[in-house]
Amino acid sequence: MPTKPKRPYQPKTGAIEREYARQLRKVARHVGDIINAFVPGDPAADPVIRRTLDDYAEAITHWATLTAGRMLSNVKQQDDAAWRARANEMSVALRDEILNAPTGATIRALLDEQVALIKSIPLDAAQRVHEWTLAGLEDATRSKEVAVAILESNDVAANRATLIARTEVARTASKLTEARAKHVGSDGYIWRTCGEADVRESHRGMNGKYVPWSSPPTLDNLTGHAGCLPNCRCYPEPVIPD
């Protein structure tokens, strides 16, 4: 008969999330510097901004790889610690098998995804400037609105950076938990919320429910496991074999 942990399972990732967000907001600030160097809405500036941001996205590939790699490594360390903290709830053999689970493929896939997400910050900003510039060309009466929207691109990029950090740190923890749990024969987990007041109603309704790894739920038109949805601070409490 499978059992769930006797105490909550949740890696401590708050500090990791804050540091990751701080690093990604550096990218957002530089995006703002590039955009603000031009007259907002100037059609002649649009291709220059797009080319500059495209080049910047490519130039930060190595930095993005190192930054994402540190985040993944830190989350993995916290995940290790969370499993070790429950060592008295499982046999030594099972604990060792979980801690030595082959997570390499999961880490490699997550790293590629993180690099792409970091590079998307300037690329999305370039697309936003382009779309607003076109809007200004199509309707000259919207020139002030266009200028404001383009100047707000820095804030949009910063918000995106924060969202990426918040979502991806939690998703990394969830994916590592899934990889380890499935390695020892786990078929699913108990959905747990973080217990905070701002938990979404749909996620609060999932609290305490069993979820098969093979069937992630769809909540608010988004499909994913606990911790894998945008801005989700929930986490999976794995049900592991005896």
Legacy VTK file of the C-alpha trace (Angstrom):
# vtk DataFile Version 3.0
C-alpha trace
ASCII
DATASET POLYDATA
POINTS 242 float
0.000 0.000 0.000
1.617 3.302 -1.079
2.087 5.930 1.578
2.468 9.671 1.545
5.044 11.443 3.697
4.193 11.930 7.365
5.227 15.569 7.213
4.876 18.204 4.461
7.378 17.942 1.632
8.491 21.334 0.333
12.001 22.422 -0.646
12.938 25.880 0.696
13.228 27.941 -2.471
12.206 31.467 -1.424
15.747 32.852 -1.363
16.549 31.116 -4.657
13.516 32.694 -6.297
14.429 36.178 -5.056
18.001 35.887 -6.323
16.893 34.518 -9.689
14.400 37.376 -10.068
17.120 39.894 -9.177
19.371 38.512 -11.897
16.631 38.448 -14.533
15.601 42.020 -13.740
19.123 43.043 -14.768
18.176 41.907 -18.260
14.915 43.851 -18.049
16.735 47.032 -17.007
19.134 46.764 -19.925
16.185 46.214 -22.255
14.714 49.457 -20.902
17.997 51.293 -21.460
18.059 50.180 -25.092
14.447 51.176 -25.754
14.684 54.494 -23.908
17.673 55.536 -25.989
15.302 56.147 -28.924
12.325 58.422 -29.521
9.267 56.295 -28.683
7.128 55.519 -31.704
9.720 56.662 -34.255
9.297 54.324 -37.264
12.963 54.752 -38.195
14.018 53.552 -34.745
11.890 50.405 -34.816
14.210 48.214 -36.936
17.251 49.464 -35.004
15.632 48.604 -31.654
14.588 45.179 -32.893
18.055 44.412 -34.246
19.742 45.668 -31.068
17.470 43.607 -28.807
17.864 40.541 -31.025
21.653 40.913 -30.791
21.414 41.396 -27.021
19.346 38.222 -26.647
22.041 36.282 -28.473
24.860 37.954 -26.561
23.499 36.897 -23.157
23.336 33.190 -24.020
26.408 32.285 -21.968
25.348 34.475 -19.036
21.838 33.015 -19.170
23.253 29.489 -19.113
25.376 30.224 -16.037
22.567 32.062 -14.234
19.990 29.366 -14.937
22.513 26.671 -14.031
23.071 28.219 -10.602
19.341 28.363 -9.979
18.876 24.731 -10.966
21.806 23.624 -8.819
20.486 25.514 -5.798
16.993 24.068 -6.182
18.444 20.577 -6.510
20.383 21.071 -3.265
17.193 22.108 -1.476
15.377 19.153 -2.992
18.117 16.839 -1.680
17.769 18.403 1.763
13.992 17.970 1.761
14.314 14.260 0.986
17.059 13.790 3.588
14.875 15.471 6.214
12.415 12.623 5.725
15.063 9.908 5.999
13.486 8.435 9.138
10.253 7.860 7.227
11.793 5.477 4.699
14.307 2.707 4.497
17.969 3.545 3.902
17.845 1.750 0.557
14.816 3.725 -0.626
16.279 7.032 0.562
19.556 6.353 -1.264
17.709 5.325 -4.411
15.676 8.543 -4.353
18.707 10.766 -3.716
20.657 9.033 -6.484
17.798 9.078 -8.983
18.878 9.888 -12.565
17.784 13.539 -12.716
20.346 14.534 -15.334
17.912 14.487 -18.253
15.425 16.586 -16.273
18.120 19.133 -15.387
19.348 19.366 -18.988
15.835 19.925 -20.317
15.123 22.547 -17.654
18.385 24.354 -18.414
17.535 24.646 -22.113
14.077 25.948 -21.209
15.475 28.509 -18.755
17.963 29.898 -21.272
15.173 30.288 -23.824
12.972 32.064 -21.270
15.728 34.487 -20.249
16.457 35.316 -23.887
12.731 35.851 -24.457
12.785 38.971 -22.227
14.511 41.185 -24.838
12.883 39.369 -27.756
9.377 39.930 -26.388
10.212 43.581 -25.700
11.356 44.005 -29.302
8.066 42.551 -30.538
6.086 44.818 -28.204
7.871 47.953 -29.488
7.306 46.830 -33.068
3.584 46.258 -32.547
3.051 49.602 -30.829
5.056 51.414 -33.518
2.822 49.861 -36.179
-0.229 50.937 -34.185
1.061 54.493 -34.234
1.588 54.378 -37.985
-1.931 53.076 -38.554
-3.544 55.723 -36.349
-1.586 58.940 -35.842
-4.078 60.121 -33.207
-2.750 57.411 -30.879
0.793 58.806 -30.860
0.729 59.735 -27.157
-0.722 56.344 -26.207
1.914 54.615 -28.309
4.736 56.614 -26.728
3.532 55.787 -23.215
3.149 52.090 -24.037
6.654 51.876 -25.473
8.171 53.682 -22.495
6.352 51.219 -20.227
8.191 48.340 -21.908
10.806 48.465 -19.146
8.137 47.758 -16.521
6.613 45.029 -18.692
10.020 43.369 -19.071
10.676 43.628 -15.308
7.287 42.062 -14.519
8.012 39.268 -16.954
11.384 38.667 -15.316
9.717 38.382 -11.905
7.051 36.036 -13.252
9.662 33.802 -14.876
11.621 33.560 -11.629
8.573 32.846 -9.493
7.154 30.244 -11.854
10.353 28.507 -12.920
11.916 28.011 -9.499
8.724 26.323 -8.304
8.456 24.326 -11.539
12.051 23.153 -11.186
11.379 21.883 -7.665
8.218 20.131 -8.837
9.944 18.507 -11.826
12.799 17.210 -9.670
10.323 15.784 -7.175
8.451 14.072 -9.994
11.643 12.596 -11.478
12.817 11.207 -8.140
9.401 9.906 -7.094
8.692 8.183 -10.401
12.142 6.589 -10.288
11.100 4.605 -7.201
7.699 3.662 -8.573
5.480 6.554 -7.467
2.285 6.873 -9.499
1.163 10.225 -8.110
1.166 12.808 -5.369
-0.987 14.823 -2.979
-1.518 18.419 -4.112
-0.504 20.870 -1.376
-0.927 24.638 -1.357
1.509 26.977 0.371
-1.276 27.884 2.796
-1.139 31.617 2.101
-4.239 33.815 1.882
-3.782 34.670 -1.794
-3.892 31.066 -3.050
-6.168 30.921 -6.091
-9.573 29.378 -5.454
-9.009 26.687 -8.081
-5.708 25.711 -6.448
-7.191 25.808 -2.954
-9.797 23.360 -4.176
-7.030 20.949 -5.179
-5.408 20.935 -1.739
-5.255 17.395 -0.337
-6.321 15.737 -3.576
-4.436 12.824 -5.108
-3.100 13.516 -8.621
-1.527 10.862 -10.901
1.746 11.989 -12.465
0.302 10.870 -15.781
-2.743 13.165 -15.532
-1.933 16.779 -14.648
-5.123 18.709 -13.867
-6.474 21.646 -15.867
-7.146 24.699 -13.705
-8.290 28.057 -15.068
-7.692 26.752 -18.607
-4.069 25.842 -17.817
-2.819 22.270 -17.482
-0.004 21.345 -15.128
1.059 19.736 -11.881
1.374 21.528 -8.545
4.097 24.157 -8.780
4.209 24.041 -12.582
1.589 26.682 -13.387
2.297 30.440 -13.675
2.673 32.112 -10.277
1.861 28.809 -8.540
3.384 28.242 -5.104
1.732 24.875 -4.577
3.872 21.751 -4.412
3.508 17.987 -4.901
3.723 15.751 -1.839
4.786 12.490 -3.506
3.099 9.208 -2.669
5.868 6.637 -2.706
5.767 2.831 -2.497
6.364 1.172 0.875
LINES 1 243
242 0 1 2 3 4 5 6 7 8 9 10 11 12 13 14 15 16 17 18 19 20 21 22 23 24 25 26 27 28 29 30 31 32 33 34 35 36 37 38 39 40 41 42 43 44 45 46 47 48 49 50 51 52 53 54 55 56 57 58 59 60 61 62 63 64 65 66 67 68 69 70 71 72 73 74 75 76 77 78 79 80 81 82 83 84 85 86 87 88 89 90 91 92 93 94 95 96 97 98 99 100 101 102 103 104 105 106 107 108 109 110 111 112 113 114 115 116 117 118 119 120 121 122 123 124 125 126 127 128 129 130 131 132 133 134 135 136 137 138 139 140 141 142 143 144 145 146 147 148 149 150 151 152 153 154 155 156 157 158 159 160 161 162 163 164 165 166 167 168 169 170 171 172 173 174 175 176 177 178 179 180 181 182 183 184 185 186 187 188 189 190 191 192 193 194 195 196 197 198 199 200 201 202 203 204 205 206 207 208 209 210 211 212 213 214 215 216 217 218 219 220 221 222 223 224 225 226 227 228 229 230 231 232 233 234 235 236 237 238 239 240 241
